[in-house]
């Protein structure tokens, strides 16, 4: 089994490819993560934005282990994502 890194390209992340499929089908309304930086740590901002866009297209929010909610449909959610 190939190790998956949060710094890997989207096409090398089967978990994010699955997320893209689920987002397209609007099959979830909440994405739970341990911490925001566990979703992606890619150096390319467009790769990082692609993950946020998936969640936004699904009409979902991101909830971290501490209970903080990030809504990518809001300006504040986008700002928190970029800063995080």
Phi, psi and omega in degrees: 000131180282134178291144180248130180248144176294345179269358181286157176297153180308316182291348177259009182241093181302331179294320180283330174296320177294319178300319179298318179296314180294322179295319179299325179274359184051047187270004178212155177240359181208133175246117181263131180226155176294312178207148183307321184288356177279343178289311179201143174230027182296145181285338181275120181299333178291324176295318179294319180294329180299322180294314179298321180297323178300313181295319179297315179299328179285348184073028186252173174239163175252132179239125179269173185299336178276357179094359178291137182250129176246120179257107183292351179277356181249156177298320179297321178296318177297317181297314179300318180299314182295317182289326181288000000 
